[in-house]
Amino acid sequence: MRALTARQVVVYSLLLAAAMEGVTALLRFGLGWEATKMCASTEGRLTGGIRLHHGYLGVVAIGLAAGLWRRRPIAARWLLVVGISLALSDAVHHFLVLWPIVGSPQFDLVYPP
């Protein structure tokens, strides 16, 4: 198996981010799910009230990909695709979808009391 090209990393990242945002928008607007309401009592307790956005996991995945780049180029590039997709999907959701539709990006760093 060959490592992904830079073009493939970009295309796959955009496609995966679009799919993630599609699912996120469906859950939010189709089913009325809101992370601040649904996760505060579970995730919020585990993190001491700090809200974990999936974009944070994306940044961690990008860092891990950088660390694996020379030793595991194939895995590193796929991990980069996942990381970029997570970070991009979270940014798009908060700043290009939520902000215009609900009037706030709702990018809270902690869960509301």
C-alpha positions as a Python dict, from the first residue, in 0.01 Angstrom:
ca = {
    (1, 'M'): (0, 0, 0),
    (2, 'R'): (138, 341, -100),
    (3, 'A'): (118, 658, 105),
    (4, 'L'): (-146, 910, 6),
    (5, 'T'): (-40, 1202, -210),
    (6, 'A'): (-83, 1555, -81),
    (7, 'R'): (-377, 1601, -318),
    (8, 'Q'): (-545, 1286, -185),
    (9, 'V'): (-496, 1403, 173),
    (10, 'V'): (-672, 1731, 89),
    (11, 'V'): (-957, 1571, -106),
    (12, 'Y'): (-1021, 1293, 148),
    (13, 'S'): (-1003, 1544, 435),
    (14, 'L'): (-1263, 1769, 271),
    (15, 'L'): (-1494, 1477, 190),
    (16, 'L'): (-1470, 1331, 539),
    (17, 'A'): (-1522, 1674, 699),
    (18, 'A'): (-1832, 1727, 484),
    (19, 'A'): (-1970, 1387, 588),
    (20, 'M'): (-1897, 1460, 956),
    (21, 'E'): (-2069, 1798, 933),
    (22, 'G'): (-2365, 1638, 759),
    (23, 'V'): (-2410, 1393, 1045),
    (24, 'T'): (-2354, 1666, 1304),
    (25, 'A'): (-2612, 1896, 1138),
    (26, 'L'): (-2861, 1610, 1114),
    (27, 'L'): (-2823, 1532, 1484),
    (28, 'R'): (-2842, 1898, 1584),
    (29, 'F'): (-3122, 2025, 1362),
    (30, 'G'): (-3299, 1700, 1271),
    (31, 'L'): (-3303, 1535, 1614),
    (32, 'G'): (-3254, 1843, 1833),
    (33, 'W'): (-2939, 1713, 1999),
    (34, 'E'): (-2720, 1975, 2166),
    (35, 'A'): (-2386, 1882, 2319),
    (36, 'T'): (-2418, 2140, 2595),
    (37, 'K'): (-2738, 1972, 2713),
    (38, 'M'): (-2663, 1608, 2636),
    (39, 'C'): (-2300, 1579, 2747),
    (40, 'A'): (-2278, 1813, 3047),
    (41, 'S'): (-2389, 1551, 3298),
    (42, 'T'): (-2158, 1278, 3164),
    (43, 'E'): (-1860, 1418, 2977),
    (44, 'G'): (-1873, 1737, 3182),
    (45, 'R'): (-1828, 1543, 3505),
    (46, 'L'): (-1539, 1342, 3362),
    (47, 'T'): (-1357, 1652, 3238),
    (48, 'G'): (-1426, 1879, 3534),
    (49, 'G'): (-1669, 2086, 3328),
    (50, 'I'): (-1432, 2140, 3036),
    (51, 'R'): (-1606, 2092, 2704),
    (52, 'L'): (-1425, 1868, 2458),
    (53, 'H'): (-1487, 1965, 2098),
    (54, 'H'): (-1404, 1710, 1830),
    (55, 'G'): (-1173, 1970, 1679),
    (56, 'Y'): (-944, 1923, 1980),
    (57, 'L'): (-913, 1554, 1894),
    (58, 'G'): (-834, 1658, 1539),
    (59, 'V'): (-545, 1875, 1655),
    (60, 'V'): (-411, 1584, 1863),
    (61, 'A'): (-441, 1352, 1561),
    (62, 'I'): (-250, 1603, 1344),
    (63, 'G'): (26, 1614, 1606),
    (64, 'L'): (42, 1235, 1621),
    (65, 'A'): (59, 1221, 1241),
    (66, 'A'): (355, 1458, 1248),
    (67, 'G'): (530, 1231, 1497),
    (68, 'L'): (470, 922, 1281),
    (69, 'W'): (555, 1087, 949),
    (70, 'R'): (899, 929, 892),
    (71, 'R'): (847, 590, 1056),
    (72, 'R'): (493, 518, 936),
    (73, 'P'): (415, 742, 637),
    (74, 'I'): (101, 555, 530),
    (75, 'A'): (-55, 557, 877),
    (76, 'A'): (58, 916, 934),
    (77, 'R'): (-117, 1044, 623),
    (78, 'W'): (-442, 864, 706),
    (79, 'L'): (-421, 1000, 1060),
    (80, 'L'): (-364, 1344, 909),
    (81, 'V'): (-682, 1303, 701),
    (82, 'V'): (-881, 1216, 1014),
    (83, 'G'): (-724, 1501, 1213),
    (84, 'I'): (-785, 1765, 948),
    (85, 'S'): (-1140, 1641, 900),
    (86, 'L'): (-1221, 1658, 1271),
    (87, 'A'): (-1073, 2006, 1312),
    (88, 'L'): (-1232, 2141, 994),
    (89, 'S'): (-1572, 1988, 1069),
    (90, 'D'): (-1577, 2142, 1417),
    (91, 'A'): (-1474, 2486, 1288),
    (92, 'V'): (-1731, 2477, 1007),
    (93, 'H'): (-2006, 2362, 1244),
    (94, 'H'): (-1947, 2633, 1501),
    (95, 'F'): (-1852, 2928, 1283),
    (96, 'L'): (-2022, 2870, 946),
    (97, 'V'): (-2333, 2676, 1047),
    (98, 'L'): (-2431, 2752, 1408),
    (99, 'W'): (-2333, 3119, 1417),
    (100, 'P'): (-2548, 3228, 1120),
    (101, 'I'): (-2840, 2997, 1205),
    (102, 'V'): (-2870, 3032, 1585),
    (103, 'G'): (-2686, 3363, 1627),
    (104, 'S'): (-2399, 3226, 1833),
    (105, 'P'): (-2105, 2998, 1752),
    (106, 'Q'): (-2166, 2817, 2083),
    (107, 'F'): (-1796, 2738, 2102),
    (108, 'D'): (-1798, 2713, 2480),
    (109, 'L'): (-1481, 2610, 2662),
    (110, 'V'): (-1679, 2489, 2964),
    (111, 'Y'): (-2026, 2350, 3007),
    (112, 'P'): (-2281, 2603, 3128),
    (113, 'P'): (-2399, 2554, 3488),
}
